[in-house]
């Protein structure tokens, strides 16, 4: 029985493929080893192994007491793709948590979320060179040839990088708000909704955990007003920064692009436009890679 996971910085999508072919899915918080320790992952894992938690997200099995818990204890293989899992040290943080939670699993694979994104976004018949983007709470990119990753973008994480991501978009929006750069209408609407001030923002940014999630939480506001000229320009400029970074390292952007993540999904039109400006072609956008990963097993 195989357990799949696709983990970003904000959330983890889990899918369990049972012996009888059923697919059971649920979500938990993001398991990024840059932000969580093995022990923190274990504690969160104990929550979703709890039957009542799982049954809440799988309503079709609410009448079968212990159904999901029973299946989780039969997991023999785990495929985990996660943000931050680009180094062996970080992969071991996640591996240790999974091994503790699922001691019966004989095979546990922990890999970078870029590889999961590539597997999900590419069709099995596609084997040409292309650029895979992750645009969710965080961002990343790689060159992929249909079989393996041939080059990864240098990634500096939330505070120093993550251009184009939900965290970066939200940070840019909040900075413009605090510096009074927003248009009068957008400034008013933003303040009315969130009631933010400098003190609140600084506390959330520097004193509380997961600042990337805090800033990414403003993406729905940007989506609501994405047709406003100021907001659209903010989003386009942010995507341009991301594509500029990619161009610096990958050189040629006259390629097919494959994007994964909620930011790419909700702002697909703007992303497609910015890629086309560089002679690239956005072929496919996948909101969440978990379905593609399970479907190809």
C-alpha positions as YAML, in Angstrom:
chain: A
units: angstrom
residues:
- id: 1
  name: UNK
  ca: [0.00, 0.00, 0.00]
- id: 2
  name: UNK
  ca: [1.51, 3.34, -1.08]
- id: 3
  name: UNK
  ca: [1.31, 6.70, 0.69]
- id: 4
  name: UNK
  ca: [2.08, 9.79, -1.43]
- id: 5
  name: UNK
  ca: [2.81, 13.29, -0.19]
- id: 6
  name: UNK
  ca: [3.39, 16.61, -1.92]
- id: 7
  name: UNK
  ca: [4.51, 19.18, 0.60]
- id: 8
  name: UNK
  ca: [4.92, 22.91, 0.17]
- id: 9
  name: UNK
  ca: [5.69, 25.44, 2.87]
- id: 10
  name: UNK
  ca: [2.01, 26.02, 3.71]
- id: 11
  name: UNK
  ca: [0.37, 22.61, 3.32]
- id: 12
  name: UNK
  ca: [0.97, 18.98, 2.55]
- id: 13
  name: UNK
  ca: [-1.35, 17.01, 0.28]
- id: 14
  name: UNK
  ca: [-1.49, 13.33, 1.21]
- id: 15
  name: UNK
  ca: [-2.96, 10.47, -0.81]
- id: 16
  name: UNK
  ca: [-3.20, 6.84, 0.20]
- id: 17
  name: UNK
  ca: [-3.71, 4.21, -2.48]
- id: 18
  name: UNK
  ca: [-5.34, 1.21, -0.83]
- id: 19
  name: UNK
  ca: [-5.08, -2.44, -1.81]
- id: 20
  name: UNK
  ca: [-8.51, -2.32, -3.41]
- id: 21
  name: UNK
  ca: [-7.59, 0.69, -5.57]
- id: 22
  name: UNK
  ca: [-9.34, 3.42, -3.56]
- id: 23
  name: UNK
  ca: [-7.61, 6.81, -3.22]
- id: 24
  name: UNK
  ca: [-7.99, 8.48, 0.19]
- id: 25
  name: UNK
  ca: [-6.83, 12.09, 0.46]
- id: 26
  name: UNK
  ca: [-6.33, 14.68, 3.20]
- id: 27
  name: UNK
  ca: [-4.21, 17.73, 4.04]
- id: 28
  name: UNK
  ca: [-1.89, 18.77, 6.82]
- id: 29
  name: UNK
  ca: [0.43, 21.68, 7.44]
- id: 30
  name: UNK
  ca: [3.53, 22.12, 5.31]
- id: 31
  name: UNK
  ca: [6.51, 19.90, 6.20]
- id: 32
  name: UNK
  ca: [9.37, 22.14, 5.13]
- id: 33
  name: UNK
  ca: [12.52, 21.05, 7.01]
- id: 34
  name: UNK
  ca: [13.78, 24.63, 6.96]
- id: 35
  name: UNK
  ca: [10.86, 25.55, 9.23]
- id: 36
  name: UNK
  ca: [9.99, 22.34, 11.11]
- id: 37
  name: UNK
  ca: [12.07, 19.83, 13.04]
- id: 38
  name: UNK
  ca: [11.61, 16.07, 12.90]
- id: 39
  name: UNK
  ca: [9.80, 16.18, 16.24]
- id: 40
  name: UNK
  ca: [7.39, 18.88, 15.07]
- id: 41
  name: UNK
  ca: [6.58, 16.78, 11.99]
- id: 42
  name: UNK
  ca: [5.98, 13.74, 14.20]
- id: 43
  name: UNK
  ca: [3.58, 15.67, 16.43]
- id: 44
  name: UNK
  ca: [1.63, 16.93, 13.43]
- id: 45
  name: UNK
  ca: [1.65, 13.46, 11.90]
- id: 46
  name: UNK
  ca: [0.11, 12.01, 15.04]
- id: 47
  name: UNK
  ca: [-2.81, 14.39, 14.52]
- id: 48
  name: UNK
  ca: [-3.62, 13.19, 11.02]
- id: 49
  name: UNK
  ca: [-3.17, 9.54, 11.92]
- id: 50
  name: UNK
  ca: [-5.99, 10.09, 14.38]
- id: 51
  name: UNK
  ca: [-9.08, 8.50, 12.85]
- id: 52
  name: UNK
  ca: [-11.48, 11.35, 13.57]
- id: 53
  name: UNK
  ca: [-9.22, 13.88, 11.82]
- id: 54
  name: UNK
  ca: [-9.00, 11.75, 8.72]
- id: 55
  name: UNK
  ca: [-12.67, 10.85, 8.64]
- id: 56
  name: UNK
  ca: [-13.52, 14.55, 8.74]
- id: 57
  name: UNK
  ca: [-11.76, 14.92, 5.38]
- id: 58
  name: UNK
  ca: [-13.07, 11.66, 3.92]
- id: 59
  name: UNK
  ca: [-16.79, 11.92, 4.57]
- id: 60
  name: UNK
  ca: [-17.64, 8.89, 2.44]
- id: 61
  name: UNK
  ca: [-16.05, 6.70, 5.09]
- id: 62
  name: UNK
  ca: [-17.49, 8.31, 8.21]
- id: 63
  name: UNK
  ca: [-19.67, 5.27, 8.84]
- id: 64
  name: UNK
  ca: [-16.68, 2.92, 8.77]
- id: 65
  name: UNK
  ca: [-15.07, 3.44, 12.15]
- id: 66
  name: UNK
  ca: [-11.31, 2.99, 11.98]
- id: 67
  name: UNK
  ca: [-11.32, 2.61, 8.18]
- id: 68
  name: UNK
  ca: [-8.55, 5.09, 7.46]
- id: 69
  name: UNK
  ca: [-6.50, 4.39, 10.54]
- id: 70
  name: UNK
  ca: [-6.54, 0.70, 9.67]
- id: 71
  name: UNK
  ca: [-5.23, 1.42, 6.18]
- id: 72
  name: UNK
  ca: [-2.51, 3.78, 7.38]
- id: 73
  name: UNK
  ca: [-1.04, 1.03, 9.51]
- id: 74
  name: UNK
  ca: [-0.73, -1.09, 6.36]
- id: 75
  name: UNK
  ca: [1.41, 1.41, 4.45]
- id: 76
  name: UNK
  ca: [4.42, -0.38, 2.97]
- id: 77
  name: UNK
  ca: [5.82, 2.36, 0.72]
- id: 78
  name: UNK
  ca: [5.99, 6.16, 0.98]
- id: 79
  name: UNK
  ca: [6.83, 8.67, -1.74]
- id: 80
  name: UNK
  ca: [7.32, 12.14, -0.25]
- id: 81
  name: UNK
  ca: [8.11, 15.19, -2.38]
- id: 82
  name: UNK
  ca: [8.76, 18.30, -0.36]
- id: 83
  name: UNK
  ca: [9.85, 21.93, -0.40]
- id: 84
  name: UNK
  ca: [13.23, 22.26, 1.25]
- id: 85
  name: UNK
  ca: [14.17, 18.62, 0.53]
- id: 86
  name: UNK
  ca: [17.00, 19.53, -1.82]
- id: 87
  name: UNK
  ca: [19.81, 18.50, 0.55]
- id: 88
  name: UNK
  ca: [20.53, 15.15, 2.16]
- id: 89
  name: UNK
  ca: [20.48, 16.74, 5.62]
- id: 90
  name: UNK
  ca: [16.96, 18.10, 5.08]
- id: 91
  name: UNK
  ca: [15.73, 14.86, 3.50]
- id: 92
  name: UNK
  ca: [16.87, 13.02, 6.62]
- id: 93
  name: UNK
  ca: [14.76, 15.33, 8.82]
- id: 94
  name: UNK
  ca: [11.64, 14.29, 6.91]
- id: 95
  name: UNK
  ca: [12.71, 10.66, 6.58]
- id: 96
  name: UNK
  ca: [13.15, 10.34, 10.36]
- id: 97
  name: UNK
  ca: [9.64, 11.67, 10.96]
- id: 98
  name: UNK
  ca: [8.08, 9.31, 8.42]
- id: 99
  name: UNK
  ca: [10.02, 6.32, 9.76]
- id: 100
  name: UNK
  ca: [8.81, 7.06, 13.28]
- id: 101
  name: UNK
  ca: [5.18, 7.47, 12.20]
- id: 102
  name: UNK
  ca: [5.19, 4.49, 9.81]
- id: 103
  name: UNK
  ca: [7.70, 1.96, 11.19]
- id: 104
  name: UNK
  ca: [6.11, -0.78, 9.10]
- id: 105
  name: UNK
  ca: [6.95, 0.97, 5.79]
- id: 106
  name: UNK
  ca: [9.69, -0.97, 4.00]
- id: 107
  name: UNK
  ca: [10.52, 1.73, 1.46]
- id: 108
  name: UNK
  ca: [10.51, 5.47, 2.14]
- id: 109
  name: UNK
  ca: [11.60, 7.89, -0.59]
- id: 110
  name: UNK
  ca: [12.05, 11.58, 0.20]
- id: 111
  name: UNK
  ca: [12.78, 13.84, -2.76]
- id: 112
  name: UNK
  ca: [12.68, 17.49, -3.73]
- id: 113
  name: UNK
  ca: [9.28, 18.93, -4.60]
- id: 114
  name: UNK
  ca: [10.73, 19.99, -7.96]
- id: 115
  name: UNK
  ca: [10.90, 16.34, -8.99]
- id: 116
  name: UNK
  ca: [7.32, 15.79, -7.85]
- id: 117
  name: UNK
  ca: [6.21, 18.86, -9.80]
- id: 118
  name: UNK
  ca: [7.97, 17.65, -12.93]
- id: 119
  name: UNK
  ca: [6.46, 14.17, -12.67]
- id: 120
  name: UNK
  ca: [3.02, 15.67, -12.20]
- id: 121
  name: UNK
  ca: [3.12, 18.40, -14.86]
- id: 122
  name: UNK
  ca: [4.67, 16.40, -17.68]
- id: 123
  name: UNK
  ca: [2.62, 13.85, -19.61]
- id: 124
  name: UNK
  ca: [4.21, 10.44, -19.93]
- id: 125
  name: UNK
  ca: [4.58, 10.92, -23.70]
- id: 126
  name: UNK
  ca: [6.50, 14.20, -23.35]
- id: 127
  name: UNK
  ca: [10.27, 13.88, -23.33]
- id: 128
  name: UNK
  ca: [11.44, 17.26, -24.57]
- id: 129
  name: UNK
  ca: [13.49, 19.77, -22.60]
- id: 130
  name: UNK
  ca: [11.35, 22.24, -20.69]
- id: 131
  name: UNK
  ca: [11.21, 24.47, -17.63]
- id: 132
  name: UNK
  ca: [9.17, 23.38, -14.61]
- id: 133
  name: UNK
  ca: [7.99, 26.09, -12.24]
- id: 134
  name: UNK
  ca: [6.68, 25.83, -8.70]
- id: 135
  name: UNK
  ca: [4.61, 28.85, -7.73]
- id: 136
  name: UNK
  ca: [2.82, 28.36, -4.43]
- id: 137
  name: UNK
  ca: [3.67, 29.80, -1.02]
- id: 138
  name: UNK
  ca: [7.29, 29.48, -2.19]
- id: 139
  name: UNK
  ca: [8.81, 29.30, -5.66]
- id: 140
  name: UNK
  ca: [11.39, 27.26, -7.50]
- id: 141
  name: UNK
  ca: [12.28, 26.13, -11.02]
- id: 142
  name: UNK
  ca: [14.28, 23.52, -12.87]
- id: 143
  name: UNK
  ca: [15.20, 22.31, -16.32]
- id: 144
  name: UNK
  ca: [13.66, 18.89, -16.98]
- id: 145
  name: UNK
  ca: [14.11, 16.62, -19.98]
- id: 146
  name: UNK
  ca: [11.09, 14.36, -19.46]
- id: 147
  name: UNK
  ca: [13.17, 11.90, -17.48]
- id: 148
  name: UNK
  ca: [15.31, 13.77, -14.99]
- id: 149
  name: UNK
  ca: [16.15, 17.25, -13.68]
- id: 150
  name: UNK
  ca: [19.21, 18.57, -15.48]
- id: 151
  name: UNK
  ca: [19.55, 21.92, -13.69]
- id: 152
  name: UNK
  ca: [17.97, 23.51, -10.63]
- id: 153
  name: UNK
  ca: [17.50, 27.21, -9.98]
- id: 154
  name: UNK
  ca: [19.53, 28.55, -7.06]
- id: 155
  name: UNK
  ca: [16.97, 28.88, -4.26]
- id: 156
  name: UNK
  ca: [17.54, 31.21, -1.31]
- id: 157
  name: UNK
  ca: [14.24, 30.62, 0.48]
- id: 158
  name: UNK
  ca: [11.63, 33.07, 1.70]
- id: 159
  name: UNK
  ca: [13.65, 35.96, 3.11]
- id: 160
  name: UNK
  ca: [16.32, 36.10, 0.40]
- id: 161
  name: UNK
  ca: [14.47, 34.71, -2.64]
- id: 162
  name: UNK
  ca: [11.19, 32.99, -3.56]
- id: 163
  name: UNK
  ca: [10.53, 35.54, -6.31]
- id: 164
  name: UNK
  ca: [7.08, 35.13, -7.85]
- id: 165
  name: UNK
  ca: [5.72, 33.10, -4.94]
- id: 166
  name: UNK
  ca: [2.68, 33.74, -2.76]
- id: 167
  name: UNK
  ca: [4.95, 34.76, 0.10]
- id: 168
  name: UNK
  ca: [6.85, 37.16, -2.15]
- id: 169
  name: UNK
  ca: [3.64, 38.63, -3.61]
- id: 170
  name: UNK
  ca: [2.17, 39.16, -0.15]
- id: 171
  name: UNK
  ca: [5.38, 40.69, 1.17]
- id: 172
  name: UNK
  ca: [5.48, 43.09, -1.76]
- id: 173
  name: UNK
  ca: [1.84, 44.05, -1.19]
- id: 174
  name: UNK
  ca: [2.35, 44.66, 2.53]
- id: 175
  name: UNK
  ca: [5.53, 46.68, 1.97]
- id: 176
  name: UNK
  ca: [3.74, 48.87, -0.55]
- id: 177
  name: UNK
  ca: [0.87, 49.26, 1.92]
- id: 178
  name: UNK
  ca: [3.15, 50.32, 4.78]
- id: 179
  name: UNK
  ca: [5.13, 52.67, 2.54]
- id: 180
  name: UNK
  ca: [1.85, 54.15, 1.29]
- id: 181
  name: UNK
  ca: [2.61, 53.19, -2.32]
- id: 182
  name: UNK
  ca: [-0.71, 51.49, -3.09]
- id: 183
  name: UNK
  ca: [-3.38, 53.28, -5.05]
- id: 184
  name: UNK
  ca: [-5.87, 55.03, -2.74]
- id: 185
  name: UNK
  ca: [-8.64, 52.55, -3.53]
- id: 186
  name: UNK
  ca: [-6.53, 49.42, -2.99]
- id: 187
  name: UNK
  ca: [-4.97, 50.90, 0.17]
- id: 188
  name: UNK
  ca: [-8.43, 51.54, 1.61]
- id: 189
  name: UNK
  ca: [-9.77, 48.10, 0.68]
- id: 190
  name: UNK
  ca: [-6.69, 46.36, 2.07]
- id: 191
  name: UNK
  ca: [-6.86, 48.22, 5.38]
- id: 192
  name: UNK
  ca: [-10.58, 47.62, 5.76]
- id: 193
  name: UNK
  ca: [-10.09, 43.89, 5.33]
- id: 194
  name: UNK
  ca: [-6.97, 43.27, 7.41]
- id: 195
  name: UNK
  ca: [-6.57, 46.27, 9.77]
- id: 196
  name: UNK
  ca: [-2.79, 45.94, 9.63]
- id: 197
  name: UNK
  ca: [-0.25, 48.40, 10.95]
- id: 198
  name: UNK
  ca: [3.54, 48.47, 11.19]
- id: 199
  name: UNK
  ca: [3.66, 46.89, 14.66]
- id: 200
  name: UNK
  ca: [1.46, 43.94, 13.71]
- id: 201
  name: UNK
  ca: [3.43, 43.26, 10.54]
- id: 202
  name: UNK
  ca: [6.84, 43.41, 12.24]
- id: 203
  name: UNK
  ca: [5.70, 41.05, 14.97]
- id: 204
  name: UNK
  ca: [4.33, 38.53, 12.48]
- id: 205
  name: UNK
  ca: [7.39, 38.84, 10.28]
- id: 206
  name: UNK
  ca: [10.12, 38.57, 12.90]
- id: 207
  name: UNK
  ca: [8.70, 37.15, 16.13]
- id: 208
  name: UNK
  ca: [6.19, 34.49, 15.07]
- id: 209
  name: UNK
  ca: [6.69, 31.22, 13.16]
- id: 210
  name: UNK
  ca: [6.10, 30.72, 9.43]
- id: 211
  name: UNK
  ca: [6.22, 34.35, 8.21]
- id: 212
  name: UNK
  ca: [6.02, 32.99, 4.65]
- id: 213
  name: UNK
  ca: [2.51, 31.70, 5.36]
- id: 214
  name: UNK
  ca: [1.49, 35.04, 6.88]
- id: 215
  name: UNK
  ca: [2.50, 36.96, 3.77]
- id: 216
  name: UNK
  ca: [1.09, 34.33, 1.40]
- id: 217
  name: UNK
  ca: [-2.28, 34.69, 3.15]
- id: 218
  name: UNK
  ca: [-2.80, 37.95, 1.22]
- id: 219
  name: UNK
  ca: [-2.83, 36.24, -2.19]
- id: 220
  name: UNK
  ca: [-6.66, 35.88, -2.17]
- id: 221
  name: UNK
  ca: [-6.87, 39.68, -1.87]
- id: 222
  name: UNK
  ca: [-4.63, 40.06, -4.92]
- id: 223
  name: UNK
  ca: [-6.71, 37.53, -6.82]
- id: 224
  name: UNK
  ca: [-9.94, 39.36, -5.98]
- id: 225
  name: UNK
  ca: [-8.56, 42.62, -7.37]
- id: 226
  name: UNK
  ca: [-6.28, 41.21, -10.08]
- id: 227
  name: UNK
  ca: [-8.06, 43.26, -12.76]
- id: 228
  name: UNK
  ca: [-7.13, 46.49, -10.98]
- id: 229
  name: UNK
  ca: [-4.27, 48.06, -12.93]
- id: 230
  name: UNK
  ca: [-2.10, 48.61, -9.84]
- id: 231
  name: UNK
  ca: [-2.56, 45.04, -8.59]
- id: 232
  name: UNK
  ca: [-2.04, 43.54, -12.02]
- id: 233
  name: UNK
  ca: [1.20, 45.46, -12.41]
- id: 234
  name: UNK
  ca: [2.35, 44.28, -8.97]
- id: 235
  name: UNK
  ca: [1.73, 40.63, -9.96]
- id: 236
  name: UNK
  ca: [3.32, 41.03, -13.41]
- id: 237
  name: UNK
  ca: [6.40, 42.72, -11.94]
- id: 238
  name: UNK
  ca: [6.78, 39.94, -9.39]
- id: 239
  name: UNK
  ca: [6.58, 37.26, -12.10]
- id: 240
  name: UNK
  ca: [9.13, 39.23, -14.14]
- id: 241
  name: UNK
  ca: [11.55, 39.13, -11.20]
- id: 242
  name: UNK
  ca: [11.14, 35.36, -11.06]
- id: 243
  name: UNK
  ca: [11.63, 34.93, -14.79]
- id: 244
  name: UNK
  ca: [14.63, 37.24, -14.74]
- id: 245
  name: UNK
  ca: [16.23, 34.99, -12.12]
- id: 246
  name: UNK
  ca: [15.52, 31.94, -14.26]
- id: 247
  name: UNK
  ca: [16.96, 33.63, -17.36]
- id: 248
  name: UNK
  ca: [20.16, 34.49, -15.49]
- id: 249
  name: UNK
  ca: [20.83, 30.82, -14.79]
- id: 250
  name: UNK
  ca: [19.08, 28.88, -17.56]
- id: 251
  name: UNK
  ca: [19.89, 31.43, -20.32]
- id: 252
  name: UNK
  ca: [17.35, 30.20, -22.89]
- id: 253
  name: UNK
  ca: [13.66, 30.76, -22.06]
- id: 254
  name: UNK
  ca: [12.45, 29.92, -25.56]
- id: 255
  name: UNK
  ca: [11.11, 26.63, -24.21]
- id: 256
  name: UNK
  ca: [7.92, 24.98, -23.04]
- id: 257
  name: UNK
  ca: [6.97, 25.85, -19.46]
- id: 258
  name: UNK
  ca: [5.07, 23.64, -17.01]
- id: 259
  name: UNK
  ca: [3.83, 25.26, -13.81]
- id: 260
  name: UNK
  ca: [2.59, 23.77, -10.56]
- id: 261
  name: UNK
  ca: [1.00, 25.54, -7.60]
- id: 262
  name: UNK
  ca: [-1.92, 27.72, -6.56]
- id: 263
  name: UNK
  ca: [-0.26, 31.03, -7.52]
- id: 264
  name: UNK
  ca: [0.42, 29.76, -11.05]
- id: 265
  name: UNK
  ca: [-3.13, 28.42, -11.23]
- id: 266
  name: UNK
  ca: [-4.93, 31.57, -10.08]
- id: 267
  name: UNK
  ca: [-2.75, 33.98, -12.04]
- id: 268
  name: UNK
  ca: [-2.25, 31.77, -15.10]
- id: 269
  name: UNK
  ca: [-3.23, 34.48, -17.58]
- id: 270
  name: UNK
  ca: [-0.64, 36.94, -16.27]
- id: 271
  name: UNK
  ca: [2.04, 34.26, -15.98]
- id: 272
  name: UNK
  ca: [1.39, 33.10, -19.55]
- id: 273
  name: UNK
  ca: [1.68, 36.68, -20.79]
- id: 274
  name: UNK
  ca: [5.00, 37.29, -19.00]
- id: 275
  name: UNK
  ca: [6.47, 34.02, -20.28]
- id: 276
  name: UNK
  ca: [5.35, 34.79, -23.85]
- id: 277
  name: UNK
  ca: [7.20, 38.12, -23.63]
- id: 278
  name: UNK
  ca: [10.38, 36.01, -23.38]
- id: 279
  name: UNK
  ca: [9.37, 33.77, -26.32]
- id: 280
  name: UNK
  ca: [8.44, 30.91, -24.01]
- id: 281
  name: UNK
  ca: [5.24, 28.88, -24.06]
- id: 282
  name: UNK
  ca: [3.23, 27.97, -20.96]
- id: 283
  name: UNK
  ca: [1.95, 24.51, -21.88]
- id: 284
  name: UNK
  ca: [0.28, 23.37, -18.69]
- id: 285
  name: UNK
  ca: [-0.64, 24.58, -15.20]
- id: 286
  name: UNK
  ca: [-1.42, 22.10, -12.44]
- id: 287
  name: UNK
  ca: [-2.97, 23.47, -9.26]
- id: 288
  name: UNK
  ca: [-1.86, 20.56, -7.10]
- id: 289
  name: UNK
  ca: [0.53, 17.81, -8.21]
- id: 290
  name: UNK
  ca: [-0.79, 15.07, -5.92]
- id: 291
  name: UNK
  ca: [-3.42, 13.81, -8.39]
- id: 292
  name: UNK
  ca: [-0.87, 13.48, -11.16]
- id: 293
  name: UNK
  ca: [1.53, 11.64, -8.88]
- id: 294
  name: UNK
  ca: [-1.08, 9.11, -7.78]
- id: 295
  name: UNK
  ca: [-2.48, 8.69, -11.27]
- id: 296
  name: UNK
  ca: [0.90, 7.72, -12.72]
- id: 297
  name: UNK
  ca: [1.60, 4.95, -10.21]
...
